[in-house]
Amino acid sequence: MELSGLGMQKGWLSKSLEERYNVIRQSAQTRSVLSVGIATFQLVRRKETNTKKKLKYKCQVFNILTLCTVPFIVEADGFQFLSKHKFDFNRWINLGIPYDSDTEKGNTMKTLWHEVLCAAVPITLHNGLIDLTFIYQHFYSVLPKTFSEFIVNVSDWFLLPGDIPGLFDSKYIAEYVTRFKASFLEYVFRK
């Protein structure tokens, strides 16, 4: 997911999840989602022997440019970062799917997010709290005032049949499970 900025990052590392949520919430309410990346995986073949397990998947990747139609804050350093990483601003302006985070009717991105949730498939994010907060604000509804209400609402999204959790955060896994030296997306991808 690409954003028009992140806002004041001072409180993002607060030990209090409520404080962290409030800072991210303020950013999500004043910044925009510029693009959403979605990768789908379909199991093609499974082969198991006594010593090996081999899985083959078909993967399709989509980069969906989104153009918020309500005023939002743009941060110069965020746009410089995107430019350095080859984000095409002309394509974004000319081909971005317009959305109004305040409107339900005719909002293609809200419809897409609804369909993703209805598919009841596992979802992996990177830096999940930020992504979920922006997704909620821009493609679902106005963010709740409290972190606890946000968690209650979002937890309903990701229960798969059989009460299996369906949300994973690759940044969290990189930092706290595998203990990689770094957890930024490009590094995690290369590992």
N, C-alpha and C positions, 0 to 999 in steps of 0.2 A: 504494500500500500504506500502510495506517495501522497504527501500532505503539503499544504501551502506554508507550513511552519509548525513548530512545536510549542511556541510560547515560552514562558518563564520556566526554565528547567530546574530552577533552584529547589523546588519542593518535590521533584519527581523521585528523589531517592530517600524521602522521609521514611522513617521506620513506621510511622502511623499510616496505615492503608487509607484511612479516612482523609488525611491531609493529602496524600499522594493522589487519591481519586479526585479531590476538589481541584487541584492544580491541573490535572489532565482534563477534567470536565470543562474547566474554563477555556482551555486550549481548543477542545473539540467544538465548543459553542461559538468560537470566534475565527477558527481556521477552516480550511476546506480539504476534502479528499479530492486529489487530482487524478489518481488512477488506482485501480484495484487489480491485483494479479491473482488469478485463480488457476490452479493446476488440478486436473482430475486424473485419477488413476483407476484402471480397470484390470483386474487379474486376468491374464491371458492363459497362463499355464502354471501348474504346480507340480513339481517333481520331487519326490522324497525317496531317499535310500536310507540305509542304516547309519550312514556317516554324514550325509549331506541333505540339505533342504534347499531346493532351487525354486525361486519364484520369478515369473516374468510378467511385467505389467506394460500396458499401453498407457502412455501419458499424453494428455493434451493440455497445452498452456494457453491461457487467454490473458491479455493485458487490456483491461477495459478502462478507457479514458473517461473521466467524469467531470462535468463542468457545472459547478454550483451556480445557480442563478440568483442567489441572494448575496449581498455584499459580505466579503470576508477579508481577513487580514492576510497579507502576503509578507513573508519575511525574506529579505534580500539574501541572507546567508543560506536559507533553505533552497531558494531558487538557484543560487550559485552551485550548491551541492548537486542539485538535479541536473543542471546544465553540464557539470563536470562528468556526470554519469550518463550522459547522452539522452536525457529526457528531451523529447521533441515538443517544444512549446507551441509551434505552429500546428502540429497534428492535434494537440490537446485543445486548442482554441477552435479549430475547424471541424474536428471529428468527435470531440467529447460529448458524451451523452448528458444532456442537460438534466439537472435535478434540482428540486427545491425541497430542502429538508423539512420545511413546514407543511408541505402538501402531501396528501395521500394519493389523490386521484392522478392517474397518468404518470406516476413516478416509476420509471422503468427500474431504477436501482432498488427501490423498496420491493418491487415485485420480484426481482432477481434474488434479493436476500431472503425473502419469504420462501421462494422455491428451494434455495440451498438448505434452509432449515427444515423444510418439509421432506427433503430427500433422506433425512435421518442417517447421515454418513459422518464419520469422524472428520474433524476439521483441525488443521494445524496452522497456527499463527506464529509470527516471530515478534516478540515484545507484545504479548497478547493483551495486557491491560490497556495499552495505548490503542491498539487496533480495535479491540472490542468497544472501547469508549467512543471512538470516532465512528465505527460502524453503527452503533446504537443511535448516536445523535443524528447522523446523516441519512441512514437508510432504514431506520426503525421508528424512533420516536424521540421526544425531548428527554434528555438524560434526567434521571431522578436526582433529587437533592442529596441523598445520602448513599454512601457506599453499600450499606447493607441492603437497601432497596434495589440497587443496581445488581448486586450479586444474586438476590432472589429471582429477579426477572431474567437475568442471563442464564442462570443455572437450568432453567426450564428449557432453554434452547438446545442444550447439548446432552440430553439423556437419550441414549440409543435404546432400542428395544432390549428388554431384560435389565433395565437400569444400569447399563454399561456407560461409563463416562465417555464422551465423544469429543473432548477438546484437549488439544495439546499445544504447548508453547515451546518452540525450538530454542528460544533464547534461555528460558528457564532450565530446560534440559541441559543445554550447553554449560550453563553456569553452575547448576546445583546437582546434576546427576552425573554427567560425564566429566565435569570439571575441566573443560577446555581452557587454554590460556587466554582466549578471547571469545566473545560471544556475538560479535557483529555478524550479520547475515552472510556476507561473502566468505568469511573465515569458516563459519559453520558449514556452509555449502561445500567448500573444498575438502573438509575433513571427511 
